[in-house]
C-alpha cells in the first residue's frame, strides 16, 4: 500500500489523545491499518475532522494525503 497517494482506508484505533495548542484543539490518533506488515501510524488531526470520543479498538475510516491522516470518521456499527 502506497500511503503517499490520496486515499481513504479502514483502520483500528490504538490510541487517541486530545491536545490543545494555543487554544486550538487537535487529537493525536494512532491507527493500525489492515495492510499486513504496515507499522501503526500516528497523526495529529484537527478536532473538526475527528470524533472527540474515539476508543481503543474502535473501527474508523481514515483519509490520508501524502501519508498523513487528515480526517478520521467512525464506521457504522454492524
N, CA, C and O atoms as CSV, one atom per row, in Angstrom:
chain,resi,resn,atom,element,x,y,z
A,1,UNK,N,N,0.851,-1.176,0.000
A,1,UNK,CA,C,0.000,0.000,0.000
A,1,UNK,C,C,0.893,1.234,0.000
A,1,UNK,O,O,1.780,1.365,0.844
A,2,UNK,N,N,0.662,2.125,-0.933
A,2,UNK,CA,C,1.408,3.379,-1.002
A,2,UNK,C,C,0.610,4.460,-0.290
A,2,UNK,O,O,-0.410,4.921,-0.804
A,3,UNK,N,N,1.068,4.869,0.893
A,3,UNK,CA,C,0.337,5.870,1.673
A,3,UNK,C,C,0.527,7.286,1.134
A,3,UNK,O,O,-0.089,8.215,1.657
A,4,UNK,N,N,1.354,7.483,0.111
A,4,UNK,CA,C,1.555,8.821,-0.433
A,4,UNK,C,C,0.414,9.254,-1.343
A,4,UNK,O,O,0.205,10.452,-1.537
A,5,UNK,N,N,-0.318,8.314,-1.898
A,5,UNK,CA,C,-1.443,8.657,-2.761
A,5,UNK,C,C,-2.661,9.006,-1.908
A,5,UNK,O,O,-2.908,8.334,-0.907
A,6,UNK,N,N,-3.436,10.041,-2.274
A,6,UNK,CA,C,-4.653,10.362,-1.519
A,6,UNK,C,C,-5.605,9.162,-1.525
A,6,UNK,O,O,-5.887,8.591,-2.579
A,7,UNK,N,N,-6.093,8.790,-0.351
A,7,UNK,CA,C,-6.949,7.618,-0.239
A,7,UNK,C,C,-7.685,7.601,1.085
A,7,UNK,O,O,-7.352,8.348,2.004
A,8,UNK,N,N,-8.679,6.749,1.172
A,8,UNK,CA,C,-9.411,6.514,2.407
A,8,UNK,C,C,-9.264,5.038,2.741
A,8,UNK,O,O,-9.525,4.174,1.904
A,9,UNK,N,N,-8.845,4.754,3.966
A,9,UNK,CA,C,-8.591,3.376,4.404
A,9,UNK,C,C,-9.286,3.109,5.728
A,9,UNK,O,O,-9.453,4.014,6.546
A,10,UNK,N,N,-9.689,1.866,5.932
A,10,UNK,CA,C,-10.225,1.457,7.224
A,10,UNK,C,C,-9.072,1.108,8.152
A,10,UNK,O,O,-8.041,0.593,7.721
A,11,UNK,N,N,-9.266,1.399,9.439
A,11,UNK,CA,C,-8.202,1.162,10.420
A,11,UNK,C,C,-8.818,0.912,11.788
A,11,UNK,O,O,-10.016,1.103,11.999
A,12,UNK,N,N,-7.965,0.480,12.710
A,12,UNK,CA,C,-8.352,0.274,14.103
A,12,UNK,C,C,-7.617,1.306,14.958
A,12,UNK,O,O,-6.417,1.520,14.785
A,13,UNK,N,N,-8.336,1.940,15.873
A,13,UNK,CA,C,-7.739,2.938,16.761
A,13,UNK,C,C,-6.913,2.223,17.828
A,13,UNK,O,O,-7.418,1.345,18.529
A,14,UNK,N,N,-5.645,2.603,17.947
A,14,UNK,CA,C,-4.796,2.079,19.019
A,14,UNK,C,C,-4.744,3.053,20.183
A,14,UNK,O,O,-4.627,2.640,21.336
A,15,UNK,N,N,-4.832,4.363,19.884
A,15,UNK,CA,C,-4.811,5.384,20.932
A,15,UNK,C,C,-5.338,6.697,20.363
A,15,UNK,O,O,-5.214,6.971,19.169
A,16,UNK,N,N,-5.929,7.502,21.245
A,16,UNK,CA,C,-6.396,8.840,20.873
A,16,UNK,C,C,-6.229,9.746,22.082
A,16,UNK,O,O,-6.639,9.405,23.191
A,17,UNK,N,N,-5.616,10.911,21.852
A,17,UNK,CA,C,-5.337,11.829,22.960
A,17,UNK,C,C,-5.604,13.253,22.499
A,17,UNK,O,O,-5.124,13.667,21.445
A,18,UNK,N,N,-6.371,14.004,23.288
A,18,UNK,CA,C,-6.660,15.403,22.976
A,18,UNK,C,C,-5.431,16.263,23.258
A,18,UNK,O,O,-4.720,16.049,24.240
A,19,UNK,N,N,-5.192,17.245,22.376
A,19,UNK,CA,C,-4.053,18.158,22.514
A,19,UNK,C,C,-4.557,19.572,22.231
A,19,UNK,O,O,-5.216,19.805,21.217
A,20,UNK,N,N,-4.250,20.516,23.124
A,20,UNK,CA,C,-4.568,21.929,22.897
A,20,UNK,C,C,-3.283,22.666,22.570
A,20,UNK,O,O,-2.315,22.604,23.328
A,21,UNK,N,N,-3.273,23.366,21.435
A,21,UNK,CA,C,-2.110,24.147,21.029
A,21,UNK,C,C,-2.577,25.570,20.773
A,21,UNK,O,O,-3.290,25.832,19.804
A,22,UNK,N,N,-2.174,26.487,21.642
A,22,UNK,CA,C,-2.530,27.899,21.513
A,22,UNK,C,C,-4.031,28.094,21.330
A,22,UNK,O,O,-4.456,28.915,20.517
A,23,UNK,N,N,-4.834,27.345,22.082
A,23,UNK,CA,C,-6.278,27.489,22.039
A,23,UNK,C,C,-6.973,26.683,20.957
A,23,UNK,O,O,-8.202,26.681,20.895
A,24,UNK,N,N,-6.226,26.001,20.104
A,24,UNK,CA,C,-6.824,25.145,19.077
A,24,UNK,C,C,-6.734,23.696,19.533
A,24,UNK,O,O,-5.721,23.282,20.097
A,25,UNK,N,N,-7.784,22.926,19.291
A,25,UNK,CA,C,-7.830,21.541,19.733
A,25,UNK,C,C,-7.524,20.597,18.584
A,25,UNK,O,O,-8.002,20.764,17.462
A,26,UNK,N,N,-6.706,19.596,18.905
A,26,UNK,CA,C,-6.332,18.535,17.969
A,26,UNK,C,C,-6.423,17.209,18.713
A,26,UNK,O,O,-6.564,17.172,19.935
A,27,UNK,N,N,-6.340,16.118,17.949
A,27,UNK,CA,C,-6.244,14.786,18.538
A,27,UNK,C,C,-5.041,14.074,17.941
A,27,UNK,O,O,-4.884,14.015,16.721
A,28,UNK,N,N,-4.196,13.535,18.805
A,28,UNK,CA,C,-3.119,12.649,18.354
A,28,UNK,C,C,-3.720,11.257,18.305
A,28,UNK,O,O,-4.067,10.679,19.335
A,29,UNK,N,N,-3.839,10.725,17.096
A,29,UNK,CA,C,-4.515,9.446,16.889
A,29,UNK,C,C,-3.510,8.444,16.317
A,29,UNK,O,O,-2.829,8.725,15.331
A,30,UNK,N,N,-3.428,7.277,16.949
A,30,UNK,CA,C,-2.585,6.197,16.445
A,30,UNK,C,C,-3.503,5.129,15.861
A,30,UNK,O,O,-4.401,4.617,16.530
A,31,UNK,N,N,-3.252,4.809,14.590
A,31,UNK,CA,C,-4.092,3.862,13.866
A,31,UNK,C,C,-3.269,2.695,13.342
A,31,UNK,O,O,-2.107,2.844,12.965
A,32,UNK,N,N,-3.905,1.530,13.329
A,32,UNK,CA,C,-3.313,0.351,12.686
A,32,UNK,C,C,-4.185,0.023,11.480
A,32,UNK,O,O,-5.360,-0.317,11.617
A,33,UNK,N,N,-3.586,0.131,10.297
A,33,UNK,CA,C,-4.309,-0.168,9.067
A,33,UNK,C,C,-4.338,-1.667,8.844
A,33,UNK,O,O,-3.533,-2.400,9.419
A,34,UNK,N,N,-5.258,-2.123,8.016
A,34,UNK,CA,C,-5.469,-3.555,7.808
A,34,UNK,C,C,-4.416,-4.208,6.927
A,34,UNK,O,O,-4.418,-5.429,6.771
A,35,UNK,N,N,-3.524,-3.425,6.355
A,35,UNK,CA,C,-2.475,-3.949,5.463
A,35,UNK,C,C,-1.414,-4.708,6.285
A,35,UNK,O,O,-0.828,-4.127,7.199
A,36,UNK,N,N,-1.156,-5.991,5.980
A,36,UNK,CA,C,-0.139,-6.744,6.722
A,36,UNK,C,C,1.253,-6.112,6.567
A,36,UNK,O,O,1.626,-5.658,5.485
A,37,UNK,N,N,2.003,-6.095,7.659
A,37,UNK,CA,C,3.372,-5.594,7.628
A,37,UNK,C,C,3.501,-4.087,7.744
A,37,UNK,O,O,4.617,-3.576,7.828
A,38,UNK,N,N,2.397,-3.365,7.751
A,38,UNK,CA,C,2.440,-1.906,7.842
A,38,UNK,C,C,2.462,-1.492,9.313
A,38,UNK,O,O,1.629,-1.940,10.101
A,39,UNK,N,N,3.408,-0.645,9.676
A,39,UNK,CA,C,3.522,-0.174,11.056
A,39,UNK,C,C,2.354,0.759,11.395
A,39,UNK,O,O,1.799,1.391,10.497
A,40,UNK,N,N,1.970,0.857,12.676
A,40,UNK,CA,C,0.942,1.822,13.077
A,40,UNK,C,C,1.378,3.250,12.726
A,40,UNK,O,O,2.568,3.560,12.691
A,41,UNK,N,N,0.391,4.104,12.468
A,41,UNK,CA,C,0.637,5.486,12.065
A,41,UNK,C,C,0.041,6.408,13.122
A,41,UNK,O,O,-1.109,6.227,13.524
A,42,UNK,N,N,0.812,7.395,13.576
A,42,UNK,CA,C,0.305,8.415,14.495
A,42,UNK,C,C,0.259,9.748,13.768
A,42,UNK,O,O,1.235,10.169,13.147
A,43,UNK,N,N,-0.895,10.408,13.857
A,43,UNK,CA,C,-1.068,11.707,13.203
A,43,UNK,C,C,-1.804,12.653,14.129
A,43,UNK,O,O,-2.582,12.226,14.983
A,44,UNK,N,N,-1.555,13.932,13.955
A,44,UNK,CA,C,-2.289,14.975,14.681
A,44,UNK,C,C,-3.391,15.479,13.759
A,44,UNK,O,O,-3.121,16.026,12.690
A,45,UNK,N,N,-4.639,15.286,14.189
A,45,UNK,CA,C,-5.806,15.596,13.373
A,45,UNK,C,C,-6.605,16.704,14.053
A,45,UNK,O,O,-6.802,16.680,15.268
A,46,UNK,N,N,-7.062,17.669,13.267
A,46,UNK,CA,C,-7.875,18.755,13.788
A,46,UNK,C,C,-9.131,18.201,14.458
A,46,UNK,O,O,-9.693,17.203,14.005
A,47,UNK,N,N,-9.567,18.847,15.532
A,47,UNK,CA,C,-10.764,18.406,16.246
A,47,UNK,C,C,-12.002,18.479,15.359
A,47,UNK,O,O,-12.972,17.760,15.601
A,48,UNK,N,N,-11.990,19.327,14.345
A,48,UNK,CA,C,-13.132,19.414,13.434
A,48,UNK,C,C,-13.184,18.231,12.472
A,48,UNK,O,O,-14.196,18.031,11.801
A,49,UNK,N,N,-12.117,17.449,12.393
A,49,UNK,CA,C,-12.028,16.320,11.457
A,49,UNK,C,C,-11.902,14.974,12.155
A,49,UNK,O,O,-11.504,13.986,11.538
A,50,UNK,N,N,-12.248,14.935,13.467
A,50,UNK,CA,C,-12.077,13.700,14.230
A,50,UNK,C,C,-13.108,13.640,15.358
A,50,UNK,O,O,-13.303,14.638,16.052
A,51,UNK,N,N,-13.779,12.488,15.562
A,51,UNK,CA,C,-14.698,12.364,16.691
A,51,UNK,C,C,-13.939,12.544,18.012
A,51,UNK,O,O,-12.828,12.033,18.149
A,52,UNK,N,N,-14.510,13.252,18.975
A,52,UNK,CA,C,-13.784,13.538,20.222
A,52,UNK,C,C,-13.661,12.358,21.181
A,52,UNK,O,O,-12.837,12.391,22.096
A,53,UNK,N,N,-14.463,11.324,20.987
A,53,UNK,CA,C,-14.516,10.245,21.973
A,53,UNK,C,C,-14.126,8.883,21.391
A,53,UNK,O,O,-14.750,7.869,21.706
A,54,UNK,N,N,-13.099,8.862,20.546
A,54,UNK,CA,C,-12.644,7.593,19.978
A,54,UNK,C,C,-12.083,6.695,21.077
A,54,UNK,O,O,-11.384,7.156,21.979
A,55,UNK,N,N,-12.402,5.418,20.985
A,55,UNK,CA,C,-11.930,4.459,21.980
A,55,UNK,C,C,-10.966,3.468,21.332
A,55,UNK,O,O,-11.053,3.186,20.136
A,56,UNK,N,N,-10.058,2.952,22.133
A,56,UNK,CA,C,-9.122,1.934,21.657
A,56,UNK,C,C,-9.906,0.738,21.122
A,56,UNK,O,O,-10.854,0.274,21.756
A,57,UNK,N,N,-9.508,0.247,19.964
A,57,UNK,CA,C,-10.166,-0.900,19.361
A,57,UNK,C,C,-11.300,-0.538,18.420
A,57,UNK,O,O,-11.825,-1.409,17.727
A,58,UNK,N,N,-11.685,0.721,18.382
A,58,UNK,CA,C,-12.782,1.159,17.522
A,58,UNK,C,C,-12.357,1.165,16.058
A,58,UNK,O,O,-11.213,1.488,15.739
A,59,UNK,N,N,-13.279,0.808,15.173
A,59,UNK,CA,C,-13.015,0.797,13.734
A,59,UNK,C,C,-13.379,2.158,13.147
A,59,UNK,O,O,-14.443,2.708,13.432
A,60,UNK,N,N,-12.475,2.693,12.323
A,60,UNK,CA,C,-12.667,4.010,11.734
A,60,UNK,C,C,-12.290,4.001,10.255
A,60,UNK,O,O,-11.667,3.067,9.750
A,61,UNK,N,N,-12.689,5.066,9.589
A,61,UNK,CA,C,-12.266,5.336,8.228
A,61,UNK,C,C,-11.327,6.532,8.308
A,61,UNK,O,O,-11.670,7.554,8.902
A,62,UNK,N,N,-10.150,6.410,7.714
A,62,UNK,CA,C,-9.146,7.471,7.786
A,62,UNK,C,C,-8.833,7.980,6.386
A,62,UNK,O,O,-8.559,7.193,5.481
A,63,UNK,N,N,-8.873,9.288,6.211
A,63,UNK,CA,C,-8.487,9.927,4.945
A,63,UNK,C,C,-7.020,10.279,5.048
A,63,UNK,O,O,-6.607,10.955,5.990
A,64,UNK,N,N,-6.218,9.823,4.076
A,64,UNK,CA,C,-4.783,10.099,4.061
A,64,UNK,C,C,-4.429,10.931,2.843
A,64,UNK,O,O,-4.934,10.694,1.746
A,65,UNK,N,N,-3.560,11.904,3.044
A,65,UNK,CA,C,-3.000,12.706,1.967
A,65,UNK,C,C,-1.497,12.787,2.213
A,65,UNK,O,O,-1.064,13.249,3.269
A,66,UNK,N,N,-0.710,12.343,1.254
A,66,UNK,CA,C,0.755,12.310,1.369
A,66,UNK,C,C,1.219,11.579,2.628
A,66,UNK,O,O,2.194,11.981,3.262
A,67,UNK,N,N,0.517,10.506,2.982
A,67,UNK,CA,C,0.910,9.686,4.118
A,67,UNK,C,C,0.499,10.222,5.473
A,67,UNK,O,O,0.852,9.643,6.501
A,68,UNK,N,N,-0.247,11.327,5.493
A,68,UNK,CA,C,-0.673,11.941,6.753
A,68,UNK,C,C,-2.185,11.811,6.880
A,68,UNK,O,O,-2.917,12.098,5.933
A,69,UNK,N,N,-2.651,11.380,8.040
A,69,UNK,CA,C,-4.079,11.269,8.276
A,69,UNK,C,C,-4.646,12.678,8.446
A,69,UNK,O,O,-4.208,13.432,9.315
A,70,UNK,N,N,-5.626,13.025,7.608
A,70,UNK,CA,C,-6.220,14.364,7.661
A,70,UNK,C,C,-7.642,14.351,8.192
A,70,UNK,O,O,-8.166,15.395,8.580
A,71,UNK,N,N,-8.280,13.175,8.214
A,71,UNK,CA,C,-9.649,13.074,8.710
A,71,UNK,C,C,-9.879,11.668,9.223
A,71,UNK,O,O,-9.419,10.694,8.628
A,72,UNK,N,N,-10.599,11.570,10.339
A,72,UNK,CA,C,-10.965,10.266,10.892
A,72,UNK,C,C,-12.469,10.294,11.144
A,72,UNK,O,O,-12.982,11.231,11.756
A,73,UNK,N,N,-13.166,9.279,10.676
A,73,UNK,CA,C,-14.602,9.182,10.944
A,73,UNK,C,C,-14.940,7.764,11.380
A,73,UNK,O,O,-14.312,6.793,10.959
A,74,UNK,N,N,-15.926,7.680,12.215
A,74,UNK,CA,C,-16.376,6.399,12.749
A,74,UNK,C,C,-17.063,5.580,11.654
A,74,UNK,O,O,-17.828,6.123,10.857
A,75,UNK,N,N,-16.793,4.297,11.620
A,75,UNK,CA,C,-17.506,3.404,10.706
A,75,UNK,C,C,-18.839,3.026,11.345
A,75,UNK,O,O,-18.930,2.929,12.569
A,76,UNK,N,N,-19.871,2.812,10.534
A,76,UNK,CA,C,-21.155,2.371,11.101
A,76,UNK,C,C,-20.973,1.024,11.800
A,76,UNK,O,O,-20.229,0.161,11.335
A,77,UNK,N,N,-21.656,0.867,12.904
A,77,UNK,CA,C,-21.577,-0.408,13.629
A,77,UNK,C,C,-22.388,-1.469,12.889
A,77,UNK,O,O,-23.442,-1.186,12.320
A,78,UNK,N,N,-21.878,-2.674,12.911
A,78,UNK,CA,C,-22.532,-3.771,12.183
A,78,UNK,C,C,-23.698,-4.315,12.925
A,78,UNK,O,O,-24.355,-5.240,12.450
